[in-house]
Every structure is written in C-alpha cells, then in structure tokens.
C-alpha cells in the first residue's frame, strides 16, 4: 500500500495541472470571443476586473452577487 501512495499523489498532481491548463485555455478563448463580439458591435472591451461597475449600476442587484464579478 505504501508503494501506491506516491503513484496516486502523482496522478492527482497531473490531473490538477491538466485542469489548470484547460481552464486557462477556456478563459483565453472566452476573452477572445468577447473581444471579437465587442469589435463587431463597435464597443470597447477590457478583459480586466472592473470594480467600478457595481456602484454605477447599483439598481442591477445581480452585479453584487458572486465571487468573481
């Protein structure tokens, strides 16, 4: 059983790394898609975090929900 522990640990580490890579790729594709849509609609798009949106649109209570707004 002691010999299996390092193997299981390695598998978990590899799965976490692969998950992080796929997540990064998905986020990049999403930002690129939003940028493309904004350009087609003649809008500006900034993929960074904007903490000033909530106060500007306080009547939209959904903007104050969630962790990554």
PDB file of N, H, CA, C and O in Angstrom:
ATOM      1  N   UNK A   1       0.817  -1.193   0.000  1.00  0.00           N
ATOM      2  CA  UNK A   1       0.000   0.000   0.000  1.00  0.00           C
ATOM      3  C   UNK A   1       0.860   1.257   0.000  1.00  0.00           C
ATOM      4  O   UNK A   1       0.478   2.269  -0.587  1.00  0.00           O
ATOM      5  N   UNK A   2       2.027   1.201   0.657  1.00  0.00           N
ATOM      6  H   UNK A   2       2.338   0.379   1.134  1.00  0.00           H
ATOM      7  CA  UNK A   2       2.900   2.369   0.692  1.00  0.00           C
ATOM      8  C   UNK A   2       3.445   2.703  -0.690  1.00  0.00           C
ATOM      9  O   UNK A   2       3.710   3.869  -0.983  1.00  0.00           O
ATOM     10  N   UNK A   3       3.615   1.702  -1.537  1.00  0.00           N
ATOM     11  H   UNK A   3       3.400   0.755  -1.299  1.00  0.00           H
ATOM     12  CA  UNK A   3       4.122   1.943  -2.885  1.00  0.00           C
ATOM     13  C   UNK A   3       3.084   2.632  -3.756  1.00  0.00           C
ATOM     14  O   UNK A   3       3.444   3.331  -4.703  1.00  0.00           O
ATOM     15  N   UNK A   4       1.800   2.449  -3.457  1.00  0.00           N
ATOM     16  H   UNK A   4       1.507   1.880  -2.687  1.00  0.00           H
ATOM     17  CA  UNK A   4       0.737   3.040  -4.258  1.00  0.00           C
ATOM     18  C   UNK A   4       0.545   4.527  -3.946  1.00  0.00           C
ATOM     19  O   UNK A   4       0.072   5.272  -4.804  1.00  0.00           O
ATOM     20  N   UNK A   5       0.896   4.962  -2.762  1.00  0.00           N
ATOM     21  H   UNK A   5       1.280   4.357  -2.065  1.00  0.00           H
ATOM     22  CA  UNK A   5       0.666   6.350  -2.360  1.00  0.00           C
ATOM     23  C   UNK A   5       1.396   7.356  -3.249  1.00  0.00           C
ATOM     24  O   UNK A   5       0.769   8.325  -3.675  1.00  0.00           O
ATOM     25  N   UNK A   6       2.680   7.184  -3.555  1.00  0.00           N
ATOM     26  H   UNK A   6       3.190   6.396  -3.210  1.00  0.00           H
ATOM     27  CA  UNK A   6       3.350   8.150  -4.447  1.00  0.00           C
ATOM     28  C   UNK A   6       2.717   8.172  -5.833  1.00  0.00           C
ATOM     29  O   UNK A   6       2.612   9.233  -6.449  1.00  0.00           O
ATOM     30  N   UNK A   7       2.299   7.018  -6.324  1.00  0.00           N
ATOM     31  H   UNK A   7       2.384   6.156  -5.824  1.00  0.00           H
ATOM     32  CA  UNK A   7       1.664   6.956  -7.646  1.00  0.00           C
ATOM     33  C   UNK A   7       0.349   7.721  -7.634  1.00  0.00           C
ATOM     34  O   UNK A   7       0.083   8.499  -8.550  1.00  0.00           O
ATOM     35  N   UNK A   8      -0.471   7.517  -6.619  1.00  0.00           N
ATOM     36  H   UNK A   8      -0.254   6.885  -5.875  1.00  0.00           H
ATOM     37  CA  UNK A   8      -1.756   8.215  -6.517  1.00  0.00           C
ATOM     38  C   UNK A   8      -1.521   9.722  -6.398  1.00  0.00           C
ATOM     39  O   UNK A   8      -2.229  10.514  -7.019  1.00  0.00           O
ATOM     40  N   UNK A   9      -0.534  10.110  -5.607  1.00  0.00           N
ATOM     41  H   UNK A   9       0.041   9.467  -5.103  1.00  0.00           H
ATOM     42  CA  UNK A   9      -0.205  11.525  -5.461  1.00  0.00           C
ATOM     43  C   UNK A   9       0.199  12.132  -6.798  1.00  0.00           C
ATOM     44  O   UNK A   9      -0.243  13.230  -7.139  1.00  0.00           O
ATOM     45  N   UNK A  10       1.030  11.431  -7.555  1.00  0.00           N
ATOM     46  H   UNK A  10       1.389  10.540  -7.278  1.00  0.00           H
ATOM     47  CA  UNK A  10       1.474  11.913  -8.866  1.00  0.00           C
ATOM     48  C   UNK A  10       0.288  12.063  -9.816  1.00  0.00           C
ATOM     49  O   UNK A  10       0.197  13.047 -10.550  1.00  0.00           O
ATOM     50  N   UNK A  11      -0.621  11.088  -9.803  1.00  0.00           N
ATOM     51  H   UNK A  11      -0.547  10.288  -9.207  1.00  0.00           H
ATOM     52  CA  UNK A  11      -1.804  11.155 -10.670  1.00  0.00           C
ATOM     53  C   UNK A  11      -2.648  12.379 -10.310  1.00  0.00           C
ATOM     54  O   UNK A  11      -3.119  13.090 -11.197  1.00  0.00           O
ATOM     55  N   UNK A  12      -2.838  12.623  -9.031  1.00  0.00           N
ATOM     56  H   UNK A  12      -2.456  12.045  -8.310  1.00  0.00           H
ATOM     57  CA  UNK A  12      -3.626  13.778  -8.596  1.00  0.00           C
ATOM     58  C   UNK A  12      -2.955  15.071  -9.045  1.00  0.00           C
ATOM     59  O   UNK A  12      -3.630  15.977  -9.534  1.00  0.00           O
ATOM     60  N   UNK A  13      -1.657  15.169  -8.889  1.00  0.00           N
ATOM     61  H   UNK A  13      -1.109  14.432  -8.492  1.00  0.00           H
ATOM     62  CA  UNK A  13      -0.923  16.368  -9.304  1.00  0.00           C
ATOM     63  C   UNK A  13      -1.055  16.579 -10.809  1.00  0.00           C
ATOM     64  O   UNK A  13      -1.276  17.705 -11.254  1.00  0.00           O
ATOM     65  N   UNK A  14      -0.923  15.528 -11.589  1.00  0.00           N
ATOM     66  H   UNK A  14      -0.743  14.614 -11.228  1.00  0.00           H
ATOM     67  CA  UNK A  14      -1.039  15.639 -13.042  1.00  0.00           C
ATOM     68  C   UNK A  14      -2.449  16.078 -13.432  1.00  0.00           C
ATOM     69  O   UNK A  14      -2.608  16.922 -14.314  1.00  0.00           O
ATOM     70  N   UNK A  15      -3.466  15.520 -12.792  1.00  0.00           N
ATOM     71  H   UNK A  15      -3.337  14.835 -12.076  1.00  0.00           H
ATOM     72  CA  UNK A  15      -4.853  15.896 -13.094  1.00  0.00           C
ATOM     73  C   UNK A  15      -5.087  17.374 -12.761  1.00  0.00           C
ATOM     74  O   UNK A  15      -5.759  18.074 -13.518  1.00  0.00           O
ATOM     75  N   UNK A  16      -4.549  17.850 -11.654  1.00  0.00           N
ATOM     76  H   UNK A  16      -4.003  17.281 -11.039  1.00  0.00           H
ATOM     77  CA  UNK A  16      -4.696  19.259 -11.277  1.00  0.00           C
ATOM     78  C   UNK A  16      -4.018  20.165 -12.299  1.00  0.00           C
ATOM     79  O   UNK A  16      -4.572  21.194 -12.688  1.00  0.00           O
ATOM     80  N   UNK A  17      -2.822  19.784 -12.731  1.00  0.00           N
ATOM     81  H   UNK A  17      -2.372  18.949 -12.415  1.00  0.00           H
ATOM     82  CA  UNK A  17      -2.093  20.577 -13.727  1.00  0.00           C
ATOM     83  C   UNK A  17      -2.851  20.617 -15.047  1.00  0.00           C
ATOM     84  O   UNK A  17      -2.982  21.680 -15.653  1.00  0.00           O
ATOM     85  N   UNK A  18      -3.346  19.478 -15.493  1.00  0.00           N
ATOM     86  H   UNK A  18      -3.240  18.615 -15.000  1.00  0.00           H
ATOM     87  CA  UNK A  18      -4.109  19.426 -16.749  1.00  0.00           C
ATOM     88  C   UNK A  18      -5.380  20.270 -16.630  1.00  0.00           C
ATOM     89  O   UNK A  18      -5.742  20.982 -17.567  1.00  0.00           O
ATOM     90  N   UNK A  19      -6.053  20.192 -15.491  1.00  0.00           N
ATOM     91  H   UNK A  19      -5.759  19.614 -14.730  1.00  0.00           H
ATOM     92  CA  UNK A  19      -7.247  21.005 -15.273  1.00  0.00           C
ATOM     93  C   UNK A  19      -6.936  22.493 -15.327  1.00  0.00           C
ATOM     94  O   UNK A  19      -7.700  23.267 -15.904  1.00  0.00           O
ATOM     95  N   UNK A  20      -5.826  22.897 -14.734  1.00  0.00           N
ATOM     96  H   UNK A  20      -5.205  22.268 -14.266  1.00  0.00           H
ATOM     97  CA  UNK A  20      -5.441  24.304 -14.748  1.00  0.00           C
ATOM     98  C   UNK A  20      -5.135  24.774 -16.173  1.00  0.00           C
ATOM     99  O   UNK A  20      -5.485  25.893 -16.548  1.00  0.00           O
ATOM    100  N   UNK A  21      -4.492  23.933 -16.952  1.00  0.00           N
ATOM    101  H   UNK A  21      -4.208  23.024 -16.647  1.00  0.00           H
ATOM    102  CA  UNK A  21      -4.177  24.280 -18.343  1.00  0.00           C
ATOM    103  C   UNK A  21      -5.456  24.450 -19.148  1.00  0.00           C
ATOM    104  O   UNK A  21      -5.605  25.437 -19.869  1.00  0.00           O
ATOM    105  N   UNK A  22      -6.386  23.498 -19.034  1.00  0.00           N
ATOM    106  H   UNK A  22      -6.265  22.696 -18.448  1.00  0.00           H
ATOM    107  CA  UNK A  22      -7.644  23.588 -19.775  1.00  0.00           C
ATOM    108  C   UNK A  22      -8.450  24.805 -19.329  1.00  0.00           C
ATOM    109  O   UNK A  22      -9.080  25.456 -20.162  1.00  0.00           O
ATOM    110  N   UNK A  23      -8.443  25.125 -18.047  1.00  0.00           N
ATOM    111  H   UNK A  23      -7.931  24.596 -17.370  1.00  0.00           H
ATOM    112  CA  UNK A  23      -9.155  26.295 -17.548  1.00  0.00           C
ATOM    113  C   UNK A  23      -8.558  27.571 -18.137  1.00  0.00           C
ATOM    114  O   UNK A  23      -9.291  28.474 -18.540  1.00  0.00           O
ATOM    115  N   UNK A  24      -7.244  27.644 -18.187  1.00  0.00           N
ATOM    116  H   UNK A  24      -6.648  26.910 -17.859  1.00  0.00           H
ATOM    117  CA  UNK A  24      -6.574  28.806 -18.749  1.00  0.00           C
ATOM    118  C   UNK A  24      -6.917  28.983 -20.231  1.00  0.00           C
ATOM    119  O   UNK A  24      -7.171  30.097 -20.687  1.00  0.00           O
ATOM    120  N   UNK A  25      -6.920  27.887 -20.966  1.00  0.00           N
ATOM    121  H   UNK A  25      -6.713  26.982 -20.595  1.00  0.00           H
ATOM    122  CA  UNK A  25      -7.257  27.933 -22.392  1.00  0.00           C
ATOM    123  C   UNK A  25      -8.701  28.389 -22.579  1.00  0.00           C
ATOM    124  O   UNK A  25      -8.979  29.206 -23.457  1.00  0.00           O
ATOM    125  N   UNK A  26      -9.616  27.877 -21.774  1.00  0.00           N
ATOM    126  H   UNK A  26      -9.390  27.213 -21.061  1.00  0.00           H
ATOM    127  CA  UNK A  26     -11.037  28.241 -21.881  1.00  0.00           C
ATOM    128  C   UNK A  26     -11.232  29.724 -21.573  1.00  0.00           C
ATOM    129  O   UNK A  26     -12.002  30.397 -22.259  1.00  0.00           O
ATOM    130  N   UNK A  27     -10.548  30.243 -20.557  1.00  0.00           N
ATOM    131  H   UNK A  27      -9.923  29.696 -20.001  1.00  0.00           H
ATOM    132  CA  UNK A  27     -10.664  31.664 -20.222  1.00  0.00           C
ATOM    133  C   UNK A  27     -10.133  32.541 -21.352  1.00  0.00           C
ATOM    134  O   UNK A  27     -10.728  33.570 -21.674  1.00  0.00           O
ATOM    135  N   UNK A  28      -9.024  32.139 -21.950  1.00  0.00           N
ATOM    136  H   UNK A  28      -8.541  31.304 -21.689  1.00  0.00           H
ATOM    137  CA  UNK A  28      -8.449  32.908 -23.054  1.00  0.00           C
ATOM    138  C   UNK A  28      -9.397  32.932 -24.243  1.00  0.00           C
ATOM    139  O   UNK A  28      -9.595  33.982 -24.856  1.00  0.00           O
ATOM    140  N   UNK A  29      -9.990  31.776 -24.579  1.00  0.00           N
ATOM    141  H   UNK A  29      -9.830  30.923 -24.081  1.00  0.00           H
ATOM    142  CA  UNK A  29     -10.932  31.709 -25.698  1.00  0.00           C
ATOM    143  C   UNK A  29     -12.164  32.560 -25.427  1.00  0.00           C
ATOM    144  O   UNK A  29     -12.686  33.204 -26.337  1.00  0.00           O
ATOM    145  N   UNK A  30     -12.633  32.569 -24.177  1.00  0.00           N
ATOM    146  H   UNK A  30     -12.209  32.045 -23.437  1.00  0.00           H
ATOM    147  CA  UNK A  30     -13.798  33.375 -23.821  1.00  0.00           C
ATOM    148  C   UNK A  30     -13.491  34.858 -23.988  1.00  0.00           C
ATOM    149  O   UNK A  30     -14.294  35.596 -24.559  1.00  0.00           O
ATOM    150  N   UNK A  31     -12.333  35.303 -23.495  1.00  0.00           N
ATOM    151  H   UNK A  31     -11.681  34.704 -23.031  1.00  0.00           H
ATOM    152  CA  UNK A  31     -11.952  36.709 -23.647  1.00  0.00           C
ATOM    153  C   UNK A  31     -11.820  37.092 -25.117  1.00  0.00           C
ATOM    154  O   UNK A  31     -12.258  38.168 -25.525  1.00  0.00           O
ATOM    155  N   UNK A  32     -11.216  36.209 -25.911  1.00  0.00           N
ATOM    156  H   UNK A  32     -10.860  35.335 -25.579  1.00  0.00           H
ATOM    157  CA  UNK A  32     -11.065  36.491 -27.339  1.00  0.00           C
ATOM    158  C   UNK A  32     -12.421  36.587 -28.020  1.00  0.00           C
ATOM    159  O   UNK A  32     -12.631  37.453 -28.869  1.00  0.00           O
ATOM    160  N   UNK A  33     -13.348  35.698 -27.652  1.00  0.00           N
ATOM    161  H   UNK A  33     -13.178  34.994 -26.962  1.00  0.00           H
ATOM    162  CA  UNK A  33     -14.694  35.741 -28.217  1.00  0.00           C
ATOM    163  C   UNK A  33     -15.438  37.007 -27.839  1.00  0.00           C
ATOM    164  O   UNK A  33     -16.126  37.599 -28.671  1.00  0.00           O
ATOM    165  N   UNK A  34     -15.304  37.428 -26.581  1.00  0.00           N
ATOM    166  H   UNK A  34     -14.745  36.947 -25.906  1.00  0.00           H
ATOM    167  CA  UNK A  34     -15.955  38.666 -26.153  1.00  0.00           C
ATOM    168  C   UNK A  34     -15.342  39.881 -26.838  1.00  0.00           C
ATOM    169  O   UNK A  34     -16.061  40.815 -27.193  1.00  0.00           O
ATOM    170  N   UNK A  35     -14.031  39.882 -27.029  1.00  0.00           N
ATOM    171  H   UNK A  35     -13.447  39.122 -26.741  1.00  0.00           H
ATOM    172  CA  UNK A  35     -13.374  40.973 -27.734  1.00  0.00           C
ATOM    173  C   UNK A  35     -13.863  41.039 -29.181  1.00  0.00           C
ATOM    174  O   UNK A  35     -14.150  42.122 -29.691  1.00  0.00           O
ATOM    175  N   UNK A  36     -13.957  39.893 -29.835  1.00  0.00           N
ATOM    176  H   UNK A  36     -13.724  39.013 -29.420  1.00  0.00           H
ATOM    177  CA  UNK A  36     -14.442  39.843 -31.215  1.00  0.00           C
ATOM    178  C   UNK A  36     -15.878  40.359 -31.314  1.00  0.00           C
ATOM    179  O   UNK A  36     -16.205  41.123 -32.222  1.00  0.00           O
ATOM    180  N   UNK A  37     -16.727  39.943 -30.387  1.00  0.00           N
ATOM    181  H   UNK A  37     -16.461  39.322 -29.649  1.00  0.00           H
ATOM    182  CA  UNK A  37     -18.120  40.407 -30.371  1.00  0.00           C
ATOM    183  C   UNK A  37     -18.179  41.913 -30.155  1.00  0.00           C
ATOM    184  O   UNK A  37     -18.940  42.604 -30.833  1.00  0.00           O
ATOM    185  N   UNK A  38     -17.395  42.426 -29.229  1.00  0.00           N
ATOM    186  H   UNK A  38     -16.777  41.865 -28.679  1.00  0.00           H
ATOM    187  CA  UNK A  38     -17.371  43.860 -28.966  1.00  0.00           C
ATOM    188  C   UNK A  38     -16.922  44.637 -30.201  1.00  0.00           C
ATOM    189  O   UNK A  38     -17.477  45.695 -30.497  1.00  0.00           O
ATOM    190  N   UNK A  39     -15.938  44.133 -30.914  1.00  0.00           N
ATOM    191  H   UNK A  39     -15.487  43.273 -30.674  1.00  0.00           H
ATOM    192  CA  UNK A  39     -15.460  44.814 -32.117  1.00  0.00           C
ATOM    193  C   UNK A  39     -16.534  44.827 -33.198  1.00  0.00           C
ATOM    194  O   UNK A  39     -16.708  45.833 -33.886  1.00  0.00           O
ATOM    195  N   UNK A  40     -17.260  43.710 -33.354  1.00  0.00           N
ATOM    196  H   UNK A  40     -17.118  42.893 -32.795  1.00  0.00           H
ATOM    197  CA  UNK A  40     -18.343  43.663 -34.349  1.00  0.00           C
ATOM    198  C   UNK A  40     -19.454  44.652 -34.010  1.00  0.00           C
ATOM    199  O   UNK A  40     -20.091  45.203 -34.907  1.00  0.00           O
ATOM    200  N   UNK A  41     -19.689  44.880 -32.710  1.00  0.00           N
ATOM    201  H   UNK A  41     -19.172  44.432 -31.981  1.00  0.00           H
ATOM    202  CA  UNK A  41     -20.747  45.786 -32.271  1.00  0.00           C
ATOM    203  C   UNK A  41     -20.242  47.203 -32.033  1.00  0.00           C
ATOM    204  O   UNK A  41     -20.965  48.045 -31.501  1.00  0.00           O
ATOM    205  N   UNK A  42     -18.996  47.461 -32.431  1.00  0.00           N
ATOM    206  H   UNK A  42     -18.410  46.777 -32.863  1.00  0.00           H
ATOM    207  CA  UNK A  42     -18.356  48.766 -32.237  1.00  0.00           C
ATOM    208  C   UNK A  42     -18.372  49.194 -30.770  1.00  0.00           C
ATOM    209  O   UNK A  42     -18.688  50.341 -30.455  1.00  0.00           O
ATOM    210  N   UNK A  43     -18.032  48.271 -29.885  1.00  0.00           N
ATOM    211  H   UNK A  43     -17.775  47.339 -30.141  1.00  0.00           H
ATOM    212  CA  UNK A  43     -17.953  48.533 -28.461  1.00  0.00           C
ATOM    213  C   UNK A  43     -16.520  48.354 -27.980  1.00  0.00           C
ATOM    214  O   UNK A  43     -15.689  47.773 -28.677  1.00  0.00           O
ATOM    215  N   UNK A  44     -16.243  48.853 -26.797  1.00  0.00           N
ATOM    216  H   UNK A  44     -16.918  49.325 -26.231  1.00  0.00           H
ATOM    217  CA  UNK A  44     -14.944  48.637 -26.167  1.00  0.00           C
ATOM    218  C   UNK A  44     -15.046  47.424 -25.253  1.00  0.00           C
ATOM    219  O   UNK A  44     -16.093  47.175 -24.656  1.00  0.00           O
ATOM    220  N   UNK A  45     -13.963  46.678 -25.147  1.00  0.00           N
ATOM    221  H   UNK A  45     -13.112  46.881 -25.632  1.00  0.00           H
ATOM    222  CA  UNK A  45     -13.930  45.536 -24.240  1.00  0.00           C
ATOM    223  C   UNK A  45     -12.600  45.518 -23.519  1.00  0.00           C
ATOM    224  O   UNK A  45     -11.538  45.593 -24.136  1.00  0.00           O
ATOM    225  N   UNK A  46     -12.676  45.416 -22.199  1.00  0.00           N
ATOM    226  H   UNK A  46     -13.540  45.355 -21.698  1.00  0.00           H
ATOM    227  CA  UNK A  46     -11.483  45.277 -21.370  1.00  0.00           C
ATOM    228  C   UNK A  46     -11.681  44.019 -20.533  1.00  0.00           C
ATOM    229  O   UNK A  46     -12.601  43.963 -19.716  1.00  0.00           O
ATOM    230  N   UNK A  47     -10.846  43.024 -20.719  1.00  0.00           N
ATOM    231  H   UNK A  47     -10.099  43.069 -21.382  1.00  0.00           H
ATOM    232  CA  UNK A  47     -10.990  41.755 -20.025  1.00  0.00           C
ATOM    233  C   UNK A  47     -10.593  41.790 -18.564  1.00  0.00           C
ATOM    234  O   UNK A  47     -10.735  40.789 -17.861  1.00  0.00           O
ATOM    235  N   UNK A  48     -10.099  42.918 -18.098  1.00  0.00           N
ATOM    236  H   UNK A  48      -9.984  43.730 -18.669  1.00  0.00           H
ATOM    237  CA  UNK A  48      -9.683  43.035 -16.707  1.00  0.00           C
ATOM    238  C   UNK A  48     -10.868  43.234 -15.772  1.00  0.00           C
ATOM    239  O   UNK A  48     -12.002  43.434 -16.206  1.00  0.00           O
ATOM    240  N   UNK A  49     -10.576  43.173 -14.495  1.00  0.00           N
ATOM    241  H   UNK A  49      -9.654  43.011 -14.143  1.00  0.00           H
ATOM    242  CA  UNK A  49     -11.609  43.343 -13.482  1.00  0.00           C
ATOM    243  C   UNK A  49     -11.964  44.821 -13.340  1.00  0.00           C
ATOM    244  O   UNK A  49     -11.080  45.676 -13.282  1.00  0.00           O
ATOM    245  N   UNK A  50     -13.254  45.112 -13.286  1.00  0.00           N
ATOM    246  H   UNK A  50     -13.971  44.418 -13.334  1.00  0.00           H
ATOM    247  CA  UNK A  50     -13.730  46.481 -13.143  1.00  0.00           C
ATOM    248  C   UNK A  50     -14.572  46.581 -11.881  1.00  0.00           C
ATOM    249  O   UNK A  50     -15.716  46.129 -11.854  1.00  0.00           O
ATOM    250  N   UNK A  51     -14.009  47.170 -10.842  1.00  0.00           N
ATOM    251  H   UNK A  51     -13.080  47.537 -10.863  1.00  0.00           H
ATOM    252  CA  UNK A  51     -14.720  47.264  -9.559  1.00  0.00           C
ATOM    253  C   UNK A  51     -15.660  48.460  -9.511  1.00  0.00           C
ATOM    254  O   UNK A  51     -16.392  48.621  -8.534  1.00  0.00           O
ATOM    255  N   UNK A  52     -15.659  49.300 -10.537  1.00  0.00           N
ATOM    256  H   UNK A  52     -15.064  49.169 -11.330  1.00  0.00           H
ATOM    257  CA  UNK A  52     -16.492  50.494 -10.560  1.00  0.00           C
ATOM    258  C   UNK A  52     -17.870  50.256 -11.169  1.00  0.00           C
ATOM    259  O   UNK A  52     -18.713  51.153 -11.135  1.00  0.00           O
ATOM    260  N   UNK A  53     -18.119  49.082 -11.719  1.00  0.00           N
ATOM    261  H   UNK A  53     -17.434  48.354 -11.747  1.00  0.00           H
ATOM    262  CA  UNK A  53     -19.405  48.822 -12.370  1.00  0.00           C
ATOM    263  C   UNK A  53     -20.532  48.736 -11.355  1.00  0.00           C
ATOM    264  O   UNK A  53     -21.606  49.295 -11.580  1.00  0.00           O
ATOM    265  N   UNK A  54     -20.313  48.058 -10.260  1.00  0.00           N
ATOM    266  H   UNK A  54     -19.441  47.605 -10.077  1.00  0.00           H
ATOM    267  CA  UNK A  54     -21.389  47.869  -9.275  1.00  0.00           C
ATOM    268  C   UNK A  54     -21.967  49.195  -8.790  1.00  0.00           C
ATOM    269  O   UNK A  54     -23.189  49.340  -8.799  1.00  0.00           O
ATOM    270  N   UNK A  55     -21.158  50.177  -8.366  1.00  0.00           N
ATOM    271  H   UNK A  55     -20.165  50.059  -8.360  1.00  0.00           H
ATOM    272  CA  UNK A  55     -21.750  51.441  -7.924  1.00  0.00           C
ATOM    273  C   UNK A  55     -22.483  52.191  -9.037  1.00  0.00           C
ATOM    274  O   UNK A  55     -23.489  52.852  -8.780  1.00  0.00           O
ATOM    275  N   UNK A  56     -21.984  52.092 -10.277  1.00  0.00           N
ATOM    276  H   UNK A  56     -21.167  51.555 -10.487  1.00  0.00           H
ATOM    277  CA  UNK A  56     -22.613  52.789 -11.391  1.00  0.00           C
ATOM    278  C   UNK A  56     -23.989  52.218 -11.723  1.00  0.00           C
ATOM    279  O   UNK A  56     -24.898  52.950 -12.114  1.00  0.00           O
ATOM    280  N   UNK A  57     -24.128  50.916 -11.564  1.00  0.00           N
ATOM    281  H   UNK A  57     -23.390  50.322 -11.246  1.00  0.00           H
ATOM    282  CA  UNK A  57     -25.371  50.236 -11.914  1.00  0.00           C
ATOM    283  C   UNK A  57     -25.930  49.521 -10.692  1.00  0.00           C
ATOM    284  O   UNK A  57     -26.260  48.337 -10.759  1.00  0.00           O
ATOM    285  N   UNK A  58     -26.038  50.236  -9.576  1.00  0.00           N
ATOM    286  H   UNK A  58     -25.770  51.198  -9.521  1.00  0.00           H
ATOM    287  CA  UNK A  58     -26.500  49.663  -8.321  1.00  0.00           C
ATOM    288  C   UNK A  58     -27.906  49.110  -8.375  1.00  0.00           C
ATOM    289  O   UNK A  58     -28.269  48.249  -7.574  1.00  0.00           O
ATOM    290  N   UNK A  59     -28.713  49.605  -9.328  1.00  0.00           N
ATOM    291  H   UNK A  59     -28.418  50.304  -9.979  1.00  0.00           H
ATOM    292  CA  UNK A  59     -30.078  49.111  -9.459  1.00  0.00           C
ATOM    293  C   UNK A  59     -30.116  47.682  -9.997  1.00  0.00           C
ATOM    294  O   UNK A  59     -31.151  47.021  -9.908  1.00  0.00           O
ATOM    295  N   UNK A  60     -29.025  47.202 -10.545  1.00  0.00           N
ATOM    296  H   UNK A  60     -28.184  47.738 -10.617  1.00  0.00           H
ATOM    297  CA  UNK A  60     -28.926  45.811 -11.002  1.00  0.00           C
ATOM    298  C   UNK A  60     -28.308  44.991  -9.878  1.00  0.00           C
ATOM    299  O   UNK A  60     -27.086  44.863  -9.808  1.00  0.00           O
ATOM    300  N   UNK A  61     -29.114  44.450  -9.020  1.00  0.00           N
ATOM    301  H   UNK A  61     -30.107  44.554  -9.077  1.00  0.00           H
ATOM    302  CA  UNK A  61     -28.638  43.747  -7.821  1.00  0.00           C
ATOM    303  C   UNK A  61     -27.801  42.508  -8.163  1.00  0.00           C
ATOM    304  O   UNK A  61     -26.998  42.063  -7.342  1.00  0.00           O
ATOM    305  N   UNK A  62     -27.977  41.957  -9.343  1.00  0.00           N
ATOM    306  H   UNK A  62     -28.629  42.318 -10.009  1.00  0.00           H
ATOM    307  CA  UNK A  62     -27.212  40.770  -9.734  1.00  0.00           C
ATOM    308  C   UNK A  62     -25.725  41.088  -9.870  1.00  0.00           C
ATOM    309  O   UNK A  62     -24.895  40.186  -9.765  1.00  0.00           O
ATOM    310  N   UNK A  63     -25.375  42.352 -10.102  1.00  0.00           N
ATOM    311  H   UNK A  63     -26.050  43.085 -10.188  1.00  0.00           H
ATOM    312  CA  UNK A  63     -23.965  42.712 -10.238  1.00  0.00           C
ATOM    313  C   UNK A  63     -23.218  42.596  -8.913  1.00  0.00           C
ATOM    314  O   UNK A  63     -21.988  42.541  -8.894  1.00  0.00           O
ATOM    315  N   UNK A  64     -23.962  42.560  -7.804  1.00  0.00           N
ATOM    316  H   UNK A  64     -24.961  42.605  -7.820  1.00  0.00           H
ATOM    317  CA  UNK A  64     -23.337  42.471  -6.490  1.00  0.00           C
ATOM    318  C   UNK A  64     -23.251  41.036  -5.996  1.00  0.00           C
ATOM    319  O   UNK A  64     -22.832  40.798  -4.863  1.00  0.00           O
ATOM    320  N   UNK A  65     -23.638  40.080  -6.825  1.00  0.00           N
ATOM    321  H   UNK A  65     -23.978  40.273  -7.745  1.00  0.00           H
ATOM    322  CA  UNK A  65     -23.643  38.680  -6.413  1.00  0.00           C
ATOM    323  C   UNK A  65     -22.442  37.950  -7.017  1.00  0.00           C
ATOM    324  O   UNK A  65     -21.931  38.339  -8.066  1.00  0.00           O
ATOM    325  N   UNK A  66     -22.008  36.905  -6.353  1.00  0.00           N
ATOM    326  H   UNK A  66     -22.423  36.589  -5.500  1.00  0.00           H
ATOM    327  CA  UNK A  66     -20.946  36.064  -6.884  1.00  0.00           C
ATOM    328  C   UNK A  66     -19.576  36.465  -6.379  1.00  0.00           C
ATOM    329  O   UNK A  66     -19.412  37.510  -5.750  1.00  0.00           O
ATOM    330  N   UNK A  67     -18.604  35.631  -6.658  1.00  0.00           N
ATOM    331  H   UNK A  67     -18.737  34.782  -7.169  1.00  0.00           H
ATOM    332  CA  UNK A  67     -17.244  35.848  -6.195  1.00  0.00           C
ATOM    333  C   UNK A  67     -16.416  36.649  -7.184  1.00  0.00           C
ATOM    334  O   UNK A  67     -15.658  37.532  -6.782  1.00  0.00           O
ATOM    335  N   UNK A  68     -16.547  36.356  -8.462  1.00  0.00           N
ATOM    336  H   UNK A  68     -17.162  35.638  -8.789  1.00  0.00           H
ATOM    337  CA  UNK A  68     -15.711  36.977  -9.485  1.00  0.00           C
ATOM    338  C   UNK A  68     -16.609  37.826 -10.373  1.00  0.00           C
ATOM    339  O   UNK A  68     -17.050  37.390 -11.435  1.00  0.00           O
ATOM    340  N   UNK A  69     -16.868  39.040  -9.919  1.00  0.00           N
ATOM    341  H   UNK A  69     -16.509  39.395  -9.056  1.00  0.00           H
ATOM    342  CA  UNK A  69     -17.809  39.876 -10.662  1.00  0.00           C
ATOM    343  C   UNK A  69     -17.070  40.837 -11.560  1.00  0.00           C
ATOM    344  O   UNK A  69     -17.696  41.626 -12.268  1.00  0.00           O
TER     345      UNK A  69
END
